[in-house]
Amino acid sequence: MSFRLGKTTIFIGYEAVAAMTAVLILDRENRVICCAFAAVLHELGHLLMMRCFHIPLRSVRLSIFDVLIDADRPDSFLADFCITLGGPIANLLCAVLSATISREMLYAHLALGIFNLLPVMNLDGGHLLYLLLSCRFLPKTCTIILKVTTFTLLLPLFTAGLLILFRSGYNYSLLAVSLYLLAVFLFK
């Protein structure tokens, strides 16, 4: 389904709607809702920074696993750097603001903000690392360094996810996220 908001087209996948409906029905402790809210505020942080740098936004595509923003490329290093940091900074600011209101919101914002700063491909930290490396190296070298860094970080993340699952018996979230990032890394 899609609709227009000003000059921007918003696409929402049916699987995302189905997943959020299931979450609303099944999530009795509102943990997934807090994470979804933190993710929305994270993306709004990116969009706000794009607005500050006058970057035209063409479309936003929301699927079950990610949000894809289609916009013009930033015209400067500073703009790209600030736009990339906009999401994690929004989460960290919201974590501070929600510390006295809701422990679940605090943890959701902290987890998403810090996790997104990991220097892994397809995360904000990976893009930041690429930007910083591109000041000194050629794009091919930057990509190789980022791939090695990603693979080096995903293996311990995957192992930690397995350990948490075996110790808790039910908490598979870190394992699922690391498998998703590993799949994106291997098949992209």
N, C-alpha and C positions, 0 to 999 in steps of 0.2 A: 504494500500500500504506500502511496506517496501523496504529498501535499506540498504546497508552496508557502513559504514564510518570507514575504518580501520578494527578493530576487533569488532566494535560496530554495532549492528543492530538498525536501526531507523524505528519505526512504526508510521505512520501517519494515523489516522482514517479518513474515507471518510466523516464522519459528521463534523470533524474539517476543512477539506478542503472546504466543502460546506458552513460552517459558515463563514470562512474567506473570501470566494468569495462574500457572501452576504454582509459582512461588507465592503469590498472594493467598492462594488457597492452603498451601501446605506449610509455609514457613511460620510456625507458631511463635517463635522467639524473635522474629523480625531481623534476623542476622543477614539474610540474603538481601532483604529490602535495604538495609543500611549500606551494604556493599554496592548495590545498584545505585543508590542515591549518591554515594561517594564517587562512583564512576561517572555519573551525569555531571556532578560538580567539577570533576577532573577535566572532562571534555569542555565544559563551559569556561574553564580557566584558559585552555588553548584558544577557544573562540574569542574570548575577551582580549587576549594578547594580539590575535590576528586583527581584531577591530582597532586596537590601539595603533597598529602599524599600517592600517589602511589596506589590508590584504583582502581582495574580493573573494567571497565565499560562494562557490557554485552549488555544492550539494553536501549533505550529510547522510551517510548510509549507516543505519543501525541494524546489526545482525545479532545473533545469539552470543557470539564470542568477541565481537569488536565493533568499534565505531570508525568508519572511514570518512575522512574529511577531504573533499575535493576543492582545492583553492589554488590560486596562483602561488608560485614559489616566492618566498621572501627575497627581497632584492639585496639584503645585506646579512653579514654574519650576525650582527647584533639582533636584528629582527628574528632570524631563524633561531638563535639561541634563546631569546626571551619567549618566543612562541612555544618552543619545546619545553621550557621550564614552567610555563604557565599552568599546566595541569598538575604537576607535583606540588608547586607552590600553593595552588588553590586547595589541594588536599591537606597540606600541612597547616595552612591558615584555618581551615575548617576544623582540623583536629584540635587546635588551640581553643577555638570558639566553642566546640562541643564538649570540651573536657568536663565542664561542670554540668552539662545537660544530660548526656547519654554516654555511658561507657562503650556501648556497641558502636556508636557513631565515631567516637574517638579512635577505637581500634580499627574500624573500617577505613577511615581517612589516613591514619598513620600507615597501615599495612599497604594500601594502594599507593600512597605518595612515595614511600620509601622503596617499595618493590619496583615501581616504575622507574626509579633512578638507577637500577642495576644496569651495568653496561652490556646489555644483551640486545641483539638485533630485534627489531619490532617493538622495543620498549623505548621510552623517552631517554633513558640513560644511554642506550645504544646509539641513538641519534646524536646525543650530546658528545659522546666519545668520538663519533665520526666527524662531527663539526670541529672539535678540538684538534684531532689528528690531521684534518684537511688543511689546517693552517701551516703544517710542516711537511706533509707527505702528499704524494700523488693519490688520486682516488682509488686506483687498484691496490696500492699498499694499505690505504685506510680500510678498504673492504676486507683484505686478508687479516689484518690485525683484529678487526671487529669480529670476524668469523672465529678466529682462534680464541678470543676472549669469551665469546658467546658459548662455544663448546666447552671451554674450561670451566665456566660458571654453571652451565646447565647440568653437568654430571654430578657435582656435589648437591645441587638443588634437588635433582631427581632422587639421589640417595637419601637425602634428608626427608623427602616426601615419603619414601618407602619406610624409613625408620618411624616416622610419626604415625603412619598408617598401622604398622605392626604393633607399636606401643599403645596406641589409643583404641585400635580395633574398628574405628569408624571415620576418623578424620583423614579424608583423602584429598583435601583441597590443594595442598602444596604439590602433591604428586600429580594431580590433574593439570594444574597450571604448568608445571615443568614439562609434562608430556605434550601439552599443547604448544608450548614454546619450542620444544625439540622438534615436533612435527613441522611447525612453520619454518624452522631453521633448515631442516633436511629437505623439505619439498618446495622451497621457494626458489 
